[in-house]
Amino acid sequence: MSSQTSNSKLISESWKGQNSKELFERAVKVSPGGVHSPVRSFRSVGGTPVFFASANGATLTDIEGKEYVDYCLSFGPLILGHRDPEVEEVVRETAGLAWSFGAAEPYSLELAEFITNNVPWAEKVRFVNSGTEAVMSALRVARAATGREKILKFDGCYHGHLDALLVKAGSGLAGESSSDSAGISATAIANTLVLPLDDEAAVEKVFETEGKNIAALIIEPLPANYGLLIQRKEFLSKIVEIARKHGTLVVFDEVISGFRTGFQGMSGLLGIRPDLVTYGKIIGGGFPVGCYAGKKELLDLVAPSGPVYQAGTLSGNPFGMRAGFATLRKAQRDSVYSVLEDRTRILTREMIRLLNAKSDREWEAVTHSSLFWFRTKTKDAVRRIDQIPEGHKEGFAKVFHALLKHGIYLAPSGYEVGFLSWAHTDSVIAKTLELAEQALKEI
Ligand SMILES: *Cc1c(COP(=O)(O)O)cnc(C)c1O
């Protein structure tokens, strides 16, 4: 509890003694939906969000002192869990060094060298402050490099909230798009083509007519923002081959999969080298960091060495750089990936066993590395959004609330994936299963 008590006279802590419902009533008055990113609002599962005051390891503590085992983990960045002790030491040390320089410093250099030394296709990197910014900038580079305007993306992949990619498949011609948000001008998405996942023939067809106009094909090589839609390796290899044949650059958006599915992300697992890659989430160790990386000659197009303008006041800030560096070094030193994968498999297998004993529908777990997604069992693999079974959202909401009540926090949407961290030890998993058994009795 001590971590929840601040001694600062500058912080009023006006929330002390209130519960989450009361804080939410205050929050909706000052922020849209009461939150600063939509999924946090619980709209998708119903009810009102829990307000958390602190976190440690695998545990979240809400403002009333109730604890939860966290499987949302800030939507992916916290691969070592909350406030890993070694990273925390680095962060505390950083607070005594500098908070921001807006100038050259050695901390971003060390993280940049670490990434380029470990990821062969990341020959140069540029740090930004979010995944959205990384994607936006990478596409700008791709357009500059090719002198082409169009971008091809896939329905069900999320690349951040930049205008050009907030699109969904249109109803007309193959590849046609329509905006997925209000406030986006028709011109902003006029050069965005959208295709379904898992359909190489559709990609072939669009490239036949549009190939010479497409600057970049962008894809999450492990789509993990609309459930977990694991793609066939042949599909990914084929579309990369088609793009290359037409002089289109391949951008792998590894903001969620980078340093999560292994040290070289999905590119390493698939043996496919993208021209440009975007990272975010894990590389900041829980602080706001993104980056885009790739071939030297592409990154050298970026200002000040080249004509592509891109800048950031707080880019390369020392908290994110040093926390990210410490996180990646520890992940490498302790070889976390195979252990996390085993734990994920065990946890999800047992959770599904419990769920299926109690629930009115049959569930299954889709897993990859330390990511998981619970969904209604289907005959065939689900690789596209239109294959997600009906009623999934409602079924998930019931499970979510039962687990929440008993101290298990999943991401509050049936379309978000779950994560494990290094802090989710065997005993945390055993405790989770005990809590889940209690919870699911009530479904
Ligand atoms: C999270 C995510 C983004 C956006 O990153 P932000 O830091 O939220 O802007 C982009 N692409 C993918 C694949 C992501 O998972």
The ligand as an SDF file (V2000), in Angstrom:
LIG
                    3D

 15 15  0  0  0  0  0  0  0  0999 V2000
   -0.4720   -0.4770  -30.6340 C   0  0  0  0  0  0  0  0  0  0  0  0
   -0.2280   -0.5500  -32.0730 C   0  0  0  0  0  0  0  0  0  0  0  0
   -0.0430    0.6100  -32.8550 C   0  0  0  0  0  0  0  0  0  0  0  0
   -0.2310    2.0000  -32.3050 C   0  0  0  0  0  0  0  0  0  0  0  0
    0.6990    2.2960  -31.3100 O   0  0  0  0  0  0  0  0  0  0  0  0
    0.3690    3.5280  -30.3160 P   0  0  0  0  0  0  0  0  0  0  0  0
    1.6030    3.6080  -29.4650 O   0  0  0  0  0  0  0  0  0  0  0  0
   -0.8570    3.1400  -29.5760 O   0  0  0  0  0  0  0  0  0  0  0  0
    0.1800    4.7190  -31.1600 O   0  0  0  0  0  0  0  0  0  0  0  0
    0.2970    0.4530  -34.1730 C   0  0  0  0  0  0  0  0  0  0  0  0
    0.4270   -0.7560  -34.7240 N   0  0  0  0  0  0  0  0  0  0  0  0
    0.2470   -1.8890  -34.0140 C   0  0  0  0  0  0  0  0  0  0  0  0
    0.4370   -3.2100  -34.6670 C   0  0  0  0  0  0  0  0  0  0  0  0
   -0.0970   -1.8210  -32.6720 C   0  0  0  0  0  0  0  0  0  0  0  0
   -0.3140   -2.9430  -31.9860 O   0  0  0  0  0  0  0  0  0  0  0  0
  1  2  1  0
  2  3  1  0
  2 14  2  0
  3  4  1  0
  3 10  2  0
  4  5  1  0
  5  6  1  0
  6  7  2  0
  6  8  1  0
  6  9  1  0
 10 11  1  0
 11 12  2  0
 12 13  1  0
 12 14  1  0
 14 15  1  0
M  END
$$$$
